[in-house]
Amino acid sequence: MAAGMERSRGGGAGCPRTGKSWWRLAVLLLSVSSLPAASGLVEGLYCGTEVCYDVLGVSREAVKLDIARAYRQLARRYHPDRFRPGEPVYEGETRESAHTKFLLIATAYETLKDEETRRDYDYMLDHPEEYYQHYYTYYRRQLTPKVDVRIVILVTICAISIFQFYSWHSSYNEAINYLVTVPKYRIQATEIAKQQGLLNRSKEKGKNRRSKEEIREQEEEVIRDIIKTKIDIKGGYQKPNLSDILLCQMVLFPYYLTTYLSWYASWIYRFTLCREEYGEEEKVYLIRRNMKMSQSQFDSLDESSKQTFLEKRLWIKDNYEVHRKQQEEEMKVKMATDPRMKRYRRWMKSEGPGRLTFIDD
């Protein structure tokens, strides 16, 4: 009897705890059930805490035409220029609230009119737990340029190529304009023009007779054309070539790479494996490589210098080192005996940096 009464007391005392636990469990389940919606719709992404479909008043199965029609109706209603506070349709609305709704409607339409953005938004509604993935997808699409990057790169390369060709052409014309004024080249060009009969002045009568200025301009043009044809300018002032601009170089790069690899493989096979003797072309290439000169720099040398290099067998590394040291010693001697260098050293010693002088004007 006493044991039964004690059990009854124990059971009566446990009832409040059991009721309190069930109440906590219900609150927890309610919170968990509402968690996906709260975590899926956040400020800063798409329409914020509002569902874009509800903002436009359409279903998730709505087609583009229905979405556009709903947007136009709501935009006409809430557009700031059409807002009339006194009308019954805007009851309870202020200009600020109507403007906020208009921006929300525009955001909802921008989200749903694009297929890819709408697909990302639907995925966020179906998978609200992937919080960080939604942030990454949203901002990646917002920050990605709307124009294809390949088009931007192509336009940039074309612009650089056009500027490059124009700059080279201007430098070439500048060099030609200077060479026309040099007596040496001008006399040679005049002789060539006379030999070709381009400067033979025929007597003109009547209306066809030209003035002295017109004849002089024509002669200048003839001399200029001969200089452009006969002279070979190297370096930065050389005649521009379309194959040298950036766009053509990029297009021809696979061809250049294939040519170089085949040439290198042939070089290894002929001169490393088969031990063939170097030809004149190969010797000139090795000399140019030892001197660390570009092709245009080496081509600008006179033929006598190139022949001297071949006679000294400078394609052999040891011979080239001896030649380089000799050139350095000759340069030192020349600088020591040159009167101009002596004057310069005296000036540096007496009036150069490190010495204060007072000169009366």
C-alpha contacts under 8 A as a table, 3 or more apart, distances in Angstrom:
res1	aa1	res2	aa2	distance
1	M	4	G	5.10
1	M	5	M	6.25
2	A	5	M	5.05
2	A	6	E	6.15
3	A	6	E	5.03
3	A	7	R	6.21
4	G	7	R	5.06
4	G	8	S	6.12
5	M	8	S	4.93
5	M	9	R	6.17
6	E	9	R	5.02
6	E	10	G	6.09
7	R	10	G	4.88
7	R	11	G	6.03
8	S	11	G	5.11
8	S	12	G	6.06
9	R	12	G	5.04
9	R	13	A	6.02
10	G	13	A	5.12
10	G	14	G	6.30
11	G	14	G	5.19
11	G	15	C	6.60
12	G	15	C	5.62
13	A	16	P	6.78
13	A	17	R	7.96
14	G	17	R	5.47
14	G	18	T	6.38
15	C	18	T	5.17
15	C	19	G	6.30
16	P	19	G	5.23
16	P	20	K	6.21
17	R	20	K	5.13
17	R	21	S	6.24
18	T	21	S	5.21
18	T	22	W	6.35
19	G	22	W	5.25
19	G	23	W	6.32
20	K	23	W	5.13
20	K	24	R	6.41
21	S	24	R	5.16
21	S	25	L	6.19
22	W	25	L	5.07
22	W	26	A	6.22
23	W	26	A	5.21
23	W	27	V	6.41
24	R	27	V	5.18
24	R	28	L	6.18
25	L	28	L	5.05
25	L	29	L	6.18
26	A	29	L	5.19
26	A	30	L	6.16
27	V	30	L	5.10
27	V	31	S	6.18
28	L	31	S	5.10
28	L	32	V	6.18
29	L	32	V	5.07
29	L	33	S	6.04
30	L	33	S	5.14
30	L	34	S	6.32
31	S	34	S	5.24
31	S	35	L	6.07
32	V	35	L	5.02
32	V	36	P	7.67
33	S	36	P	7.01
34	S	37	A	5.87
34	S	38	A	6.57
35	L	38	A	5.18
35	L	39	S	6.01
36	P	39	S	5.17
36	P	40	G	5.79
36	P	128	P	5.37
36	P	129	E	6.10
37	A	40	G	5.11
37	A	41	L	6.12
37	A	128	P	6.67
38	A	41	L	5.66
38	A	42	V	7.00
38	A	49	T	7.89
39	S	42	V	6.53
39	S	128	P	5.99
39	S	129	E	6.54
39	S	131	Y	6.88
40	G	124	M	6.43
40	G	125	L	6.44
40	G	127	H	7.44
40	G	128	P	3.90
40	G	129	E	6.53
40	G	130	E	7.94
40	G	131	Y	6.80
41	L	45	L	7.49
41	L	48	G	5.91
41	L	49	T	4.66
41	L	50	E	7.01
41	L	51	V	7.67
41	L	125	L	7.90
41	L	128	P	7.59
42	V	45	L	6.20
42	V	48	G	5.06
42	V	49	T	5.15
43	E	47	C	7.60
43	E	48	G	4.11
43	E	49	T	5.95
44	G	47	C	7.60
44	G	48	G	5.61
45	L	48	G	5.35
45	L	135	Y	7.29
45	L	138	Y	6.90
46	Y	52	C	7.71
46	Y	107	T	6.83
46	Y	108	A	7.14
46	Y	111	T	6.70
46	Y	121	Y	7.74
46	Y	138	Y	7.91
47	C	50	E	5.49
47	C	51	V	6.40
47	C	52	C	5.79
47	C	104	L	6.44
47	C	107	T	6.35
47	C	108	A	6.06
48	G	51	V	7.68
50	E	54	D	7.38
50	E	55	V	7.00
51	V	54	D	5.29
51	V	55	V	6.29
52	C	55	V	4.99
52	C	56	L	6.50
52	C	108	A	4.80
52	C	109	Y	7.78
52	C	111	T	7.67
52	C	112	L	7.64
53	Y	56	L	5.41
53	Y	57	G	5.89
53	Y	58	V	5.26
53	Y	59	S	5.96
53	Y	60	R	6.46
53	Y	108	A	7.36
54	D	57	G	4.67
54	D	58	V	6.27
54	D	59	S	7.54
55	V	58	V	7.99
55	V	104	L	7.52
55	V	105	I	6.33
55	V	108	A	6.82
56	L	67	I	7.25
56	L	70	A	5.94
56	L	71	Y	6.27
56	L	74	L	7.45
56	L	105	I	6.56
56	L	108	A	7.02
56	L	109	Y	7.63
57	G	70	A	7.14
58	V	62	A	6.22
58	V	66	D	7.57
58	V	67	I	6.89
58	V	70	A	7.52
59	S	62	A	5.38
62	A	66	D	6.02
62	A	67	I	6.60
63	V	66	D	5.50
63	V	67	I	6.39
64	K	67	I	5.07
64	K	68	A	6.09
64	K	113	K	6.34
65	L	68	A	5.19
65	L	69	R	6.16
66	D	69	R	5.11
66	D	70	A	6.14
67	I	70	A	5.24
67	I	71	Y	6.14
67	I	109	Y	7.21
67	I	112	L	7.52
67	I	113	K	7.29
68	A	71	Y	5.06
68	A	72	R	6.22
68	A	109	Y	7.45
68	A	113	K	7.62
69	R	72	R	5.27
69	R	73	Q	6.38
70	A	73	Q	5.29
70	A	74	L	6.29
71	Y	74	L	5.28
71	Y	75	A	5.85
71	Y	105	I	6.91
71	Y	106	A	7.58
71	Y	109	Y	6.43
72	R	75	A	5.06
72	R	76	R	6.09
73	Q	76	R	5.40
73	Q	77	R	6.41
74	L	77	R	5.02
74	L	78	Y	6.15
74	L	102	F	7.80
74	L	105	I	7.27
75	A	78	Y	5.33
75	A	79	H	5.43
75	A	102	F	6.33
75	A	105	I	7.11
75	A	106	A	7.68
76	R	79	H	5.50
76	R	82	R	6.92
77	R	82	R	6.82
77	R	83	F	7.13
78	Y	82	R	6.90
78	Y	83	F	6.15
78	Y	98	A	5.49
78	Y	99	H	6.84
78	Y	101	K	6.92
78	Y	102	F	5.41
79	H	82	R	5.35
79	H	83	F	6.19
79	H	98	A	7.49
79	H	99	H	7.01
79	H	102	F	6.10
80	P	83	F	5.25
80	P	95	R	7.28
80	P	98	A	7.14
80	P	99	H	6.02
80	P	102	F	7.88
83	F	90	Y	7.87
83	F	95	R	7.12
83	F	98	A	7.51
84	R	87	E	5.86
84	R	90	Y	7.12
85	P	90	Y	6.01
85	P	91	E	7.42
85	P	93	E	7.08
85	P	94	T	6.69
85	P	95	R	7.31
86	G	90	Y	7.19
86	G	91	E	7.60
87	E	90	Y	5.68
87	E	91	E	6.93
88	P	91	E	5.18
90	Y	93	E	5.27
90	Y	94	T	7.93
93	E	97	S	6.12
93	E	98	A	6.37
94	T	97	S	5.22
94	T	98	A	6.10
95	R	98	A	5.18
95	R	99	H	6.13
96	E	99	H	5.10
96	E	100	T	6.21
97	S	100	T	5.01
97	S	101	K	6.18
98	A	101	K	5.07
98	A	102	F	6.09
99	H	102	F	5.01
99	H	103	L	6.32
100	T	103	L	5.23
100	T	104	L	6.28
101	K	104	L	4.95
101	K	105	I	6.06
102	F	105	I	5.06
102	F	106	A	6.19
103	L	106	A	5.08
103	L	107	T	6.15
104	L	107	T	5.04
104	L	108	A	6.15
105	I	108	A	5.09
105	I	109	Y	6.22
106	A	109	Y	5.13
106	A	110	E	6.15
107	T	110	E	5.11
107	T	111	T	6.14
108	A	111	T	5.11
108	A	112	L	6.24
109	Y	112	L	5.23
109	Y	113	K	5.78
110	E	113	K	5.58
110	E	114	D	6.88
111	T	114	D	6.34
111	T	117	T	5.76
111	T	118	R	5.85
111	T	121	Y	7.60
112	L	115	E	7.05
112	L	117	T	6.74
112	L	118	R	4.81
113	K	117	T	7.97
113	K	118	R	7.10
114	D	117	T	5.41
114	D	118	R	5.96
115	E	118	R	5.12
115	E	119	R	6.08
116	E	119	R	5.04
116	E	120	D	6.34
117	T	120	D	5.13
117	T	121	Y	6.18
117	T	141	R	7.99
118	R	121	Y	4.97
118	R	122	D	6.09
119	R	122	D	5.19
119	R	123	Y	6.19
120	D	123	Y	5.09
120	D	124	M	6.32
120	D	134	H	7.97
120	D	137	T	7.40
120	D	138	Y	7.91
121	Y	124	M	5.03
121	Y	125	L	6.38
122	D	125	L	5.05
122	D	126	D	6.23
123	Y	126	D	5.08
123	Y	127	H	5.89
124	M	127	H	5.08
124	M	128	P	5.34
124	M	130	E	7.62
124	M	134	H	6.39
125	L	128	P	5.72
127	H	130	E	6.06
128	P	131	Y	6.44
130	E	133	Q	5.49
130	E	134	H	6.44
131	Y	134	H	5.47
131	Y	135	Y	6.69
132	Y	135	Y	5.10
132	Y	136	Y	6.25
133	Q	136	Y	5.13
133	Q	137	T	6.14
134	H	137	T	5.16
134	H	138	Y	6.02
135	Y	138	Y	5.26
135	Y	139	Y	6.20
136	Y	139	Y	5.54
136	Y	140	R	5.87
137	T	140	R	5.24
137	T	141	R	6.25
138	Y	141	R	5.44
138	Y	142	Q	6.23
139	Y	142	Q	4.79
139	Y	143	L	5.91
140	R	143	L	5.38
140	R	144	T	5.92
141	R	144	T	5.28
145	P	148	D	7.20
145	P	149	V	7.48
147	V	151	I	7.34
147	V	152	V	7.38
148	D	151	I	5.42
148	D	152	V	6.65
149	V	152	V	5.03
149	V	153	I	6.22
150	R	153	I	5.12
150	R	154	L	6.12
151	I	154	L	5.06
151	I	155	V	6.10
152	V	155	V	5.25
152	V	156	T	6.14
153	I	156	T	5.09
153	I	157	I	6.17
154	L	157	I	5.18
154	L	158	C	6.19
155	V	158	C	5.11
155	V	159	A	6.15
156	T	159	A	5.13
156	T	160	I	6.22
157	I	160	I	5.14
157	I	161	S	6.09
157	I	246	L	7.04
157	I	247	L	6.23
158	C	161	S	5.02
158	C	162	I	6.16
158	C	247	L	6.41
159	A	162	I	5.20
159	A	163	F	6.26
160	I	163	F	5.18
160	I	164	Q	5.95
160	I	246	L	7.34
161	S	164	Q	4.92
161	S	165	F	6.13
161	S	245	I	5.51
161	S	246	L	5.38
161	S	247	L	5.98
162	I	165	F	5.27
162	I	166	Y	6.14
163	F	166	Y	5.12
163	F	167	S	6.04
164	Q	167	S	5.20
164	Q	168	W	6.24
164	Q	245	I	6.60
164	Q	246	L	7.93
165	F	168	W	5.16
165	F	169	H	6.06
165	F	240	P	6.71
165	F	241	N	7.96
165	F	242	L	7.45
165	F	245	I	6.52
166	Y	169	H	5.08
166	Y	170	S	6.17
167	S	170	S	5.17
167	S	171	S	6.28
168	W	171	S	5.11
168	W	172	Y	6.16
168	W	236	G	7.63
168	W	237	Y	7.05
168	W	238	Q	7.82
168	W	239	K	7.51
168	W	240	P	5.68
169	H	172	Y	5.07
169	H	173	N	6.22
169	H	239	K	7.07
169	H	240	P	5.81
170	S	173	N	5.19
170	S	174	E	6.13
171	S	174	E	4.99
171	S	175	A	6.27
171	S	236	G	7.55
171	S	237	Y	5.39
172	Y	175	A	5.13
172	Y	176	I	6.29
172	Y	237	Y	4.89
172	Y	238	Q	5.91
172	Y	239	K	5.70
172	Y	240	P	7.27
173	N	176	I	5.04
173	N	177	N	6.06
174	E	177	N	5.14
174	E	178	Y	6.34
175	A	178	Y	5.16
175	A	179	L	6.22
175	A	237	Y	6.29
176	I	179	L	5.04
176	I	180	V	6.17
176	I	224	R	7.42
176	I	227	I	7.50
176	I	228	K	6.83
177	N	180	V	5.37
177	N	181	T	6.95
178	Y	181	T	5.45
178	Y	182	V	6.80
179	L	182	V	5.12
179	L	185	Y	6.62
179	L	186	R	7.59
179	L	227	I	7.74
180	V	183	P	7.81
180	V	185	Y	6.86
180	V	186	R	5.77
180	V	223	I	7.48
180	V	224	R	6.29
180	V	227	I	7.30
181	T	186	R	6.77
182	V	185	Y	5.78
182	V	186	R	6.05
183	P	186	R	4.94
183	P	187	I	5.89
184	K	187	I	5.59
184	K	188	Q	6.53
185	Y	188	Q	5.17
185	Y	189	A	6.07
185	Y	227	I	7.29
186	R	189	A	5.13
186	R	190	T	6.09
186	R	223	I	7.07
186	R	227	I	7.89
187	I	190	T	5.06
187	I	191	E	6.25
188	Q	191	E	5.20
188	Q	192	I	6.33
189	A	192	I	5.13
189	A	193	A	6.13
189	A	223	I	5.62
189	A	226	I	5.93
189	A	227	I	6.19
190	T	193	A	5.04
190	T	194	K	6.21
190	T	223	I	6.22
191	E	194	K	5.17
191	E	195	Q	6.23
192	I	195	Q	5.09
192	I	196	Q	6.25
192	I	226	I	7.80
193	A	196	Q	5.15
193	A	197	G	6.15
193	A	198	L	5.13
193	A	199	L	6.01
193	A	222	V	7.28
193	A	223	I	7.06
193	A	226	I	7.46
194	K	197	G	4.94
194	K	198	L	5.84
194	K	199	L	5.36
194	K	200	N	6.79
195	Q	198	L	7.70
197	G	200	N	5.58
198	L	222	V	7.32
199	L	219	E	6.65
204	E	208	N	6.38
204	E	209	R	4.77
204	E	210	R	7.37
205	K	208	N	6.22
205	K	209	R	5.16
206	G	209	R	5.75
210	R	214	E	6.18
210	R	215	I	6.70
211	S	214	E	5.31
211	S	215	I	6.42
212	K	215	I	5.10
212	K	216	R	6.07
213	E	216	R	5.05
213	E	217	E	6.11
214	E	217	E	5.12
214	E	218	Q	6.25
215	I	218	Q	5.16
215	I	219	E	6.27
216	R	219	E	5.10
216	R	220	E	6.18
217	E	220	E	5.09
217	E	221	E	6.20
218	Q	221	E	5.06
218	Q	222	V	6.24
219	E	222	V	5.01
219	E	223	I	6.21
220	E	223	I	5.16
220	E	224	R	6.02
221	E	224	R	5.01
221	E	225	D	6.13
222	V	225	D	5.17
222	V	226	I	6.30
223	I	226	I	5.18
223	I	227	I	6.25
224	R	227	I	5.21
224	R	228	K	6.19
225	D	228	K	5.07
225	D	229	T	6.13
226	I	229	T	5.03
226	I	230	K	5.96
227	I	230	K	5.27
227	I	231	I	5.58
228	K	231	I	5.87
232	D	238	Q	7.62
233	I	237	Y	6.44
233	I	238	Q	4.73
233	I	239	K	6.94
234	K	237	Y	6.36
234	K	238	Q	4.76
234	K	296	S	6.34
234	K	297	Q	7.68
234	K	300	S	6.48
235	G	238	Q	5.61
235	G	296	S	6.37
235	G	297	Q	7.09
240	P	244	D	7.64
241	N	244	D	5.57
241	N	245	I	7.39
242	L	245	I	5.73
242	L	248	C	7.06
243	S	248	C	5.34
243	S	249	Q	6.51
244	D	248	C	6.63
244	D	249	Q	6.20
245	I	248	C	5.67
245	I	249	Q	6.15
246	L	249	Q	5.02
246	L	250	M	6.18
247	L	250	M	5.28
247	L	251	V	6.29
248	C	251	V	5.00
248	C	252	L	5.94
249	Q	252	L	5.13
249	Q	253	F	5.76
250	M	253	F	5.04
251	V	254	P	7.32
252	L	255	Y	5.29
252	L	256	Y	6.24
253	F	256	Y	5.02
253	F	257	L	5.98
254	P	257	L	5.07
254	P	258	T	6.08
255	Y	258	T	5.19
255	Y	259	T	6.10
256	Y	259	T	5.08
256	Y	260	Y	6.08
257	L	260	Y	5.15
257	L	261	L	6.15
258	T	261	L	5.22
258	T	262	S	6.15
259	T	262	S	5.26
259	T	263	W	6.07
260	Y	263	W	5.01
260	Y	264	Y	5.99
261	L	264	Y	5.07
261	L	265	A	6.06
262	S	265	A	5.14
262	S	266	S	6.13
263	W	266	S	5.07
263	W	267	W	6.12
264	Y	267	W	4.97
264	Y	268	I	6.23
265	A	268	I	5.20
265	A	269	Y	6.17
266	S	269	Y	5.09
266	S	270	R	5.98
267	W	270	R	5.29
267	W	271	F	5.80
267	W	272	T	7.33
268	I	271	F	5.70
268	I	272	T	4.98
268	I	273	L	6.49
269	Y	272	T	5.81
269	Y	273	L	5.04
269	Y	274	C	6.17
270	R	273	L	6.08
270	R	274	C	5.03
270	R	275	R	6.29
270	R	276	E	5.73
271	F	274	C	5.75
271	F	275	R	4.60
271	F	276	E	5.00
271	F	277	E	7.12
271	F	278	Y	7.52
272	T	275	R	5.43
272	T	276	E	7.86
278	Y	281	E	7.93
278	Y	282	E	5.66
278	Y	283	K	6.12
279	G	282	E	5.26
279	G	283	K	6.16
280	E	283	K	5.02
280	E	284	V	6.16
281	E	284	V	5.23
281	E	285	Y	6.29
282	E	285	Y	5.01
282	E	286	L	6.26
283	K	286	L	5.17
283	K	287	I	6.19
283	K	310	L	7.52
283	K	315	W	5.54
284	V	287	I	5.08
284	V	288	R	6.16
284	V	310	L	7.51
284	V	315	W	7.18
285	Y	288	R	5.15
285	Y	289	R	6.16
286	L	289	R	4.99
286	L	290	N	6.09
286	L	315	W	5.01
286	L	316	I	7.96
287	I	290	N	5.13
287	I	291	M	6.24
287	I	309	F	7.51
287	I	314	L	5.74
287	I	315	W	4.58
287	I	316	I	7.96
288	R	291	M	5.13
288	R	292	K	6.10
288	R	293	M	5.59
288	R	294	S	7.39
288	R	295	Q	7.72
288	R	298	F	6.67
289	R	292	K	4.91
289	R	293	M	6.45
290	N	293	M	7.96
290	N	315	W	7.24
290	N	317	K	7.17
290	N	320	Y	7.23
293	M	297	Q	5.94
293	M	298	F	6.11
294	S	297	Q	5.18
294	S	298	F	6.21
295	Q	298	F	5.21
295	Q	299	D	6.07
296	S	299	D	5.04
296	S	300	S	6.28
297	Q	300	S	5.30
297	Q	301	L	7.14
298	F	301	L	5.59
299	D	302	D	7.77
301	L	305	S	6.62
301	L	306	K	7.11
302	D	305	S	5.63
302	D	306	K	6.73
303	E	306	K	5.08
303	E	307	Q	6.13
304	S	307	Q	5.05
304	S	308	T	6.16
305	S	308	T	5.01
305	S	309	F	6.30
306	K	309	F	5.11
306	K	310	L	6.41
307	Q	310	L	5.08
307	Q	311	E	6.21
308	T	311	E	5.03
308	T	312	K	6.20
309	F	312	K	5.19
309	F	313	R	6.29
309	F	314	L	5.66
310	L	313	R	5.00
310	L	314	L	6.33
310	L	315	W	7.64
311	E	314	L	7.88
312	K	319	N	7.34
313	R	316	I	6.13
313	R	319	N	6.60
313	R	320	Y	7.81
314	L	317	K	6.81
314	L	319	N	5.36
314	L	320	Y	4.71
314	L	323	H	7.73
315	W	319	N	7.54
315	W	320	Y	6.94
316	I	319	N	5.44
316	I	320	Y	6.32
317	K	320	Y	5.14
317	K	321	E	6.32
318	D	321	E	5.17
318	D	322	V	6.43
319	N	322	V	5.22
319	N	323	H	6.23
320	Y	323	H	4.95
320	Y	324	R	6.06
321	E	324	R	5.06
321	E	325	K	6.27
322	V	325	K	5.30
322	V	326	Q	6.29
323	H	326	Q	5.11
323	H	327	Q	6.23
324	R	327	Q	5.09
324	R	328	E	6.27
325	K	328	E	5.05
325	K	329	E	6.25
326	Q	329	E	5.14
326	Q	330	E	6.17
327	Q	330	E	5.12
327	Q	331	M	6.15
328	E	331	M	5.09
328	E	332	K	6.30
329	E	332	K	5.11
329	E	333	V	6.30
330	E	333	V	5.14
330	E	334	K	6.08
331	M	334	K	5.01
331	M	335	M	6.09
332	K	335	M	5.16
332	K	336	A	6.17
333	V	336	A	5.04
333	V	337	T	6.22
334	K	337	T	5.26
334	K	338	D	5.73
335	M	338	D	5.26
335	M	341	M	5.98
336	A	341	M	6.96
336	A	342	K	7.05
337	T	341	M	7.58
337	T	342	K	7.29
338	D	341	M	5.32
338	D	342	K	6.36
339	P	342	K	4.96
339	P	343	R	6.20
340	R	343	R	5.13
340	R	344	Y	6.16
341	M	344	Y	4.94
341	M	345	R	6.15
342	K	345	R	5.15
342	K	346	R	6.21
343	R	346	R	5.09
343	R	347	W	6.09
344	Y	347	W	5.07
344	Y	348	M	6.13
345	R	348	M	5.03
345	R	349	K	6.12
346	R	349	K	5.05
346	R	350	S	6.11
347	W	350	S	5.24
347	W	351	E	5.32
347	W	352	G	5.82
348	M	351	E	5.67
348	M	352	G	3.91
348	M	353	P	6.78
349	K	352	G	5.98
350	S	355	R	7.24
351	E	355	R	5.92
351	E	356	L	7.64
351	E	357	T	7.32
352	G	355	R	6.27
